[in-house]
Amino acid sequence: MVSYKELGLVNTRDLFAKAIKGGYAIPAYNFNNMEQMQAIIQAAVETKSPVILQVSKGARAYANGAILRNMARGAVEYAHELGCDIPIVLHLDHGPNFEVAKDCIDNGFSSVMIDGSSLPYDENVALTKKVVDYAHQFDVTVEAELGVLGGVEDEVSAEESKYTKPEEVVDFTSKTGCDSLAISIGTSHGRCKFTPQQCTRTADGVLIPPPLAFNVLEAIEKELPGFPIVLHGSSSVPVEYVRIIEQYGGKIPDSVGIPEEQLRKAAKSAVCKINIDSDGRLAMTAAIRRHLAEHPGDFDPRQYLSPARDELKKMYMHKNIEVLGSAGHALD
């Protein structure tokens, strides 16, 4: 058993309480490798933002759980070396079952998500409560999900979204004891969050998505005043990254994300954690494609991963300052 406290990590409980009170959201960035971790920590330190390092089931399979755990330990030490001991959470994203959640709890994760949203309601309650009962023995916080997000990302997929039902949230959180609740109000996984038919198209071909269902969010807030709410699938899919990728040979048609102004509005509510993964993938891919096209003789991975890391850091800093509002809150 490895406690997250030995690694210098924190859970989400105090961070979420402060975020709700302060009208901002904690950034939750997925990572799979060293360059992503470095960019996340550099951006968080320079903007003085708390941060959640998210690890999916697919990331654990790709990078190995022990390596990721020790990268999180290294992230804490790296932040200290950079001059600011920001709060850092190591979080399991979309835990598929009790066994995976337990393994993460036993191996240094300070927060886990158990995703039973595709199950019948009673089974989701039972699975979530089982994880909560185990996690709380070790002061690990638990995120649950009610409602279904559409789209595809890593090993998580659903053909269509199903909004969270506000009339179910009190019963669900009371029965499970979860610490935060991921809801569905129109966000979606992946780089194609909406079909072209669901969007309007500008004269220059940019897809404009439908607005988030803030009425559902407001109804949930009334049912659960002050309870931490989470938004998954909240990448904005910046047009500039899509264009760079396609300029240098990529093919990612019909890419569309969540407008940043809508995420900023959500972050001022009870939404205190916003997940961003696809934007990091796009920023990294755009920078690598451009570098290799402009420097065809480069073959040292450091030559093209360095600009990718720089672009990631730039993007994460923008999110912390302009979108989530978390900048300056690391030492609250």
C-alpha positions as CSV (number, residue, x, y, z in Angstrom):
1,M,0.0,0.0,0.0
2,V,1.4,3.4,-1.0
3,S,-0.4,6.4,0.5
4,Y,-0.7,9.5,-1.7
5,K,0.4,11.5,1.3
6,E,3.8,9.9,1.1
7,L,4.1,11.3,-2.4
8,G,3.2,14.9,-1.4
9,L,-0.2,14.8,-3.1
10,V,-3.5,16.1,-1.8
11,N,-7.1,15.0,-2.3
12,T,-9.8,17.2,-3.8
13,R,-11.9,18.0,-0.8
14,D,-10.5,21.3,0.3
15,L,-9.6,22.4,-3.3
16,F,-13.2,22.0,-4.4
17,A,-14.6,23.8,-1.4
18,K,-12.3,26.8,-2.1
19,A,-13.1,26.7,-5.8
20,I,-16.9,26.8,-5.3
21,K,-16.4,29.7,-2.9
22,G,-14.0,31.5,-5.2
23,G,-16.0,31.1,-8.4
24,Y,-13.3,29.1,-10.4
25,A,-12.7,25.5,-11.5
26,I,-9.6,23.3,-10.8
27,P,-8.0,22.3,-14.1
28,A,-7.9,18.5,-14.6
29,Y,-5.4,17.7,-17.4
30,N,-4.8,14.2,-18.7
31,F,-1.2,13.1,-19.1
32,N,0.6,10.0,-20.5
33,N,4.2,11.0,-20.7
34,M,6.9,13.2,-19.3
35,E,6.5,16.2,-21.6
36,Q,2.8,16.5,-20.8
37,M,3.5,16.3,-17.1
38,Q,6.3,18.9,-17.4
39,A,4.0,21.3,-19.3
40,I,1.2,20.9,-16.9
41,I,3.4,21.6,-13.8
42,Q,5.2,24.5,-15.5
43,A,1.9,26.2,-16.4
44,A,0.4,25.6,-13.0
45,V,3.5,27.0,-11.2
46,E,3.8,30.0,-13.4
47,T,0.1,30.8,-13.0
48,K,0.0,29.7,-9.3
49,S,-2.9,27.3,-10.0
50,P,-3.8,24.1,-8.2
51,V,-3.9,21.2,-10.6
52,I,-5.3,17.7,-11.1
53,L,-3.1,15.2,-12.9
54,Q,-5.5,12.8,-14.6
55,V,-4.7,9.3,-15.6
56,S,-7.1,7.2,-17.7
57,K,-7.3,3.4,-17.8
58,G,-5.7,3.7,-21.2
59,A,-2.9,5.9,-19.9
60,R,-2.1,3.3,-17.1
61,A,-1.9,0.6,-19.8
62,Y,0.3,2.8,-22.0
63,A,2.8,4.2,-19.4
64,N,2.5,1.7,-16.5
65,G,0.9,2.5,-13.2
66,A,4.1,2.5,-11.2
67,I,5.8,4.9,-13.7
68,L,2.8,7.3,-13.5
69,R,2.7,7.2,-9.7
70,N,6.4,8.1,-9.5
71,M,5.9,10.8,-12.2
72,A,3.3,12.3,-9.9
73,R,5.8,12.2,-7.0
74,G,8.3,13.9,-9.4
75,A,5.7,16.5,-10.3
76,V,5.5,17.5,-6.6
77,E,9.3,17.8,-6.4
78,Y,9.5,19.6,-9.8
79,A,7.0,22.2,-8.7
80,H,9.0,22.8,-5.5
81,E,12.2,23.2,-7.6
82,L,10.3,25.7,-9.8
83,G,9.5,27.8,-6.7
84,C,5.9,27.1,-5.8
85,D,4.5,24.2,-3.8
86,I,1.1,24.1,-5.6
87,P,-1.5,21.6,-4.6
88,I,-1.3,18.5,-6.9
89,V,-3.9,15.8,-7.1
90,L,-3.4,12.4,-8.8
91,H,-6.7,11.3,-10.1
92,L,-8.1,8.2,-11.9
93,D,-10.2,9.3,-14.8
94,H,-13.2,7.0,-15.7
95,G,-12.4,4.1,-13.5
96,P,-14.4,1.3,-15.1
97,N,-14.8,-1.0,-12.1
98,F,-14.0,-1.5,-8.4
99,E,-10.8,-3.4,-9.1
100,V,-9.2,-0.7,-11.1
101,A,-10.2,2.0,-8.5
102,K,-8.9,-0.1,-5.6
103,D,-5.6,-0.7,-7.4
104,C,-5.2,3.1,-7.9
105,I,-6.1,3.8,-4.2
106,D,-3.6,1.2,-3.1
107,N,-0.9,2.8,-5.3
108,G,-0.8,6.4,-4.4
109,F,-3.8,8.0,-6.2
110,S,-5.4,10.8,-4.0
111,S,-8.6,10.8,-6.0
112,V,-10.5,8.3,-8.1
113,M,-13.5,8.4,-10.4
114,I,-15.8,5.5,-10.7
115,D,-17.9,5.6,-13.8
116,G,-21.0,3.6,-13.5
117,S,-23.0,5.9,-15.7
118,S,-23.7,3.3,-18.3
119,L,-25.2,0.9,-15.7
120,P,-28.8,0.9,-14.5
121,Y,-29.3,3.4,-11.8
122,D,-29.3,1.0,-8.9
123,E,-26.1,-0.7,-10.1
124,N,-24.4,2.6,-10.5
125,V,-25.3,3.5,-6.9
126,A,-24.1,0.1,-5.6
127,L,-20.8,0.3,-7.5
128,T,-20.1,3.9,-6.5
129,K,-20.9,3.2,-2.8
130,K,-18.5,0.2,-2.8
131,V,-15.7,2.4,-4.1
132,V,-16.5,5.2,-1.7
133,D,-16.5,2.9,1.3
134,Y,-13.1,1.6,0.4
135,A,-11.6,5.0,-0.6
136,H,-12.7,6.9,2.4
137,Q,-10.8,4.5,4.7
138,F,-7.6,6.1,3.2
139,D,-8.9,9.7,2.9
140,V,-9.1,9.3,-0.9
141,T,-11.9,11.3,-2.6
142,V,-14.3,9.8,-5.1
143,E,-15.9,11.3,-8.1
144,A,-19.0,9.6,-9.6
145,E,-21.0,10.2,-12.7
146,L,-24.7,10.5,-13.3
147,G,-25.9,10.9,-16.9
148,V,-24.1,9.9,-20.0
149,L,-21.6,11.9,-22.2
150,G,-21.5,11.1,-25.9
151,G,-18.3,10.8,-27.9
152,V,-15.2,8.8,-27.8
153,E,-12.0,9.3,-25.8
154,D,-9.5,6.6,-24.8
155,E,-11.7,3.6,-23.9
156,V,-14.7,5.6,-23.0
157,S,-17.5,5.9,-25.6
158,A,-21.2,6.5,-26.0
159,E,-23.2,7.1,-29.1
160,E,-25.3,9.9,-27.6
161,S,-25.5,12.1,-24.5
162,K,-28.2,11.7,-21.8
163,Y,-28.6,14.7,-19.6
164,T,-28.3,14.2,-15.9
165,K,-31.7,14.2,-14.3
166,P,-31.8,16.8,-11.5
167,E,-34.5,14.8,-9.6
168,E,-32.0,12.0,-9.1
169,V,-29.0,13.8,-7.8
170,V,-29.9,14.1,-4.1
171,D,-30.8,10.4,-3.9
172,F,-27.7,9.4,-5.7
173,T,-25.2,11.4,-3.7
174,S,-26.9,10.5,-0.4
175,K,-26.9,6.8,-1.1
176,T,-23.3,6.7,-2.4
177,G,-21.5,9.3,-0.3
178,C,-19.5,10.4,-3.3
179,D,-17.4,13.6,-2.9
180,S,-18.1,15.1,-6.3
181,L,-20.5,14.4,-9.2
182,A,-19.8,14.5,-12.9
183,I,-22.9,15.6,-14.8
184,S,-24.0,15.6,-18.4
185,I,-25.2,19.0,-19.7
186,G,-24.0,18.8,-23.3
187,T,-20.3,18.4,-23.1
188,S,-18.8,15.4,-25.0
189,H,-15.6,13.3,-25.2
190,G,-13.2,13.6,-28.1
191,R,-12.4,16.2,-30.8
192,C,-15.8,15.8,-32.5
193,K,-18.2,16.8,-29.7
194,F,-21.1,17.4,-32.0
195,T,-22.1,16.3,-35.5
196,P,-22.1,19.0,-38.3
197,Q,-25.9,18.6,-38.3
198,Q,-26.0,19.8,-34.7
199,C,-23.9,22.9,-35.4
200,T,-24.2,26.0,-37.5
201,R,-21.3,26.7,-39.9
202,T,-19.7,30.1,-40.4
203,A,-18.8,31.5,-43.8
204,D,-15.2,30.3,-43.4
205,G,-16.3,26.8,-42.4
206,V,-16.0,27.0,-38.6
207,L,-18.6,24.8,-36.8
208,I,-20.5,26.6,-34.0
209,P,-21.9,24.1,-31.5
210,P,-25.2,24.3,-29.7
211,P,-25.1,25.9,-26.2
212,L,-24.6,23.8,-23.0
213,A,-27.8,23.1,-21.0
214,F,-27.2,25.6,-18.2
215,N,-30.8,25.2,-17.2
216,V,-30.0,21.6,-16.2
217,L,-26.9,22.8,-14.3
218,E,-28.9,25.4,-12.4
219,A,-31.6,22.8,-11.5
220,I,-28.9,20.5,-10.1
221,E,-27.4,23.3,-8.1
222,K,-30.8,24.0,-6.5
223,E,-31.0,20.3,-5.6
224,L,-27.5,20.1,-4.3
225,P,-26.4,23.6,-3.1
226,G,-22.7,23.8,-2.6
227,F,-22.0,20.3,-3.8
228,P,-18.9,19.9,-6.1
229,I,-19.9,19.4,-9.7
230,V,-17.6,18.2,-12.5
231,L,-17.6,18.7,-16.3
232,H,-16.0,16.0,-18.5
233,G,-15.4,16.4,-22.2
234,S,-14.7,20.1,-21.9
235,S,-12.0,20.6,-24.5
236,S,-12.6,23.6,-26.8
237,V,-10.8,22.0,-29.8
238,P,-9.1,25.3,-30.9
239,V,-9.5,26.0,-34.6
240,E,-5.9,27.1,-34.9
241,Y,-4.6,23.7,-33.9
242,V,-6.9,21.9,-36.2
243,R,-5.8,24.1,-39.1
244,I,-2.1,23.5,-38.3
245,I,-2.6,19.8,-38.2
246,E,-4.4,19.7,-41.5
247,Q,-1.9,22.1,-43.1
248,Y,0.8,19.7,-42.4
249,G,-0.9,16.5,-43.6
250,G,-3.4,15.6,-40.8
251,K,-7.0,14.7,-41.5
252,I,-9.3,15.5,-38.7
253,P,-12.5,16.8,-40.3
254,D,-15.6,18.2,-38.4
255,S,-13.6,18.9,-35.3
256,V,-15.6,21.0,-32.8
257,G,-15.4,21.6,-29.1
258,I,-17.0,23.6,-26.3
259,P,-16.7,27.4,-26.5
260,E,-14.4,28.8,-23.9
261,E,-16.9,31.5,-22.8
262,Q,-19.4,28.7,-21.8
263,L,-16.7,26.9,-19.8
264,R,-15.9,30.2,-18.0
265,K,-19.6,30.7,-17.2
266,A,-19.7,27.1,-15.8
267,A,-16.6,27.6,-13.7
268,K,-18.3,30.5,-11.9
269,S,-21.0,28.1,-10.7
270,A,-20.7,24.9,-8.6
271,V,-18.6,23.4,-11.3
272,C,-15.3,23.2,-9.6
273,K,-13.4,20.7,-11.8
274,I,-13.2,20.8,-15.6
275,N,-11.6,18.0,-17.6
276,I,-9.4,18.8,-20.6
277,D,-7.7,16.1,-22.6
278,S,-8.3,16.5,-26.4
279,D,-7.0,20.1,-26.4
280,G,-3.6,18.8,-25.1
281,R,-3.5,16.2,-27.8
282,L,-4.2,18.7,-30.5
283,A,-1.7,21.2,-29.2
284,M,1.0,18.6,-29.1
285,T,0.2,17.1,-32.5
286,A,0.1,20.5,-34.1
287,A,3.5,21.5,-32.8
288,I,5.1,18.2,-33.7
289,R,3.7,18.2,-37.3
290,R,4.8,21.7,-37.9
291,H,8.3,21.2,-36.5
292,L,8.9,18.0,-38.5
293,A,7.7,19.7,-41.7
294,E,9.9,22.7,-41.1
295,H,12.9,20.7,-40.0
296,P,12.9,17.5,-42.1
297,G,16.4,16.6,-41.0
298,D,15.5,16.4,-37.2
299,F,15.2,12.9,-35.8
300,D,16.1,13.4,-32.1
301,P,12.8,13.2,-30.2
302,R,13.9,16.1,-28.0
303,Q,14.0,18.3,-31.1
304,Y,10.3,18.0,-31.8
305,L,9.0,17.2,-28.3
306,S,10.5,20.4,-26.9
307,P,8.3,22.7,-29.0
308,A,5.3,20.4,-28.3
309,R,5.9,20.9,-24.6
310,D,6.2,24.6,-25.0
311,E,2.9,24.8,-26.9
312,L,1.2,22.6,-24.3
313,K,2.4,25.0,-21.5
314,K,1.2,28.0,-23.4
315,M,-2.2,26.4,-23.9
316,Y,-2.5,25.3,-20.2
317,M,-1.6,28.7,-19.0
318,H,-4.3,30.2,-21.1
319,K,-6.8,27.8,-19.7
320,N,-5.8,28.5,-16.1
321,I,-6.0,32.3,-16.5
322,E,-8.7,33.0,-19.1
323,V,-11.0,30.0,-19.0
324,L,-11.0,28.2,-15.6
325,G,-10.1,31.2,-13.5
326,S,-7.8,29.1,-11.3
327,A,-4.7,31.2,-11.7
328,G,-3.5,32.7,-8.4
329,H,-5.4,30.3,-6.2
330,A,-2.7,27.7,-5.5
331,L,-2.0,29.2,-2.1
332,D,-5.5,30.0,-1.0
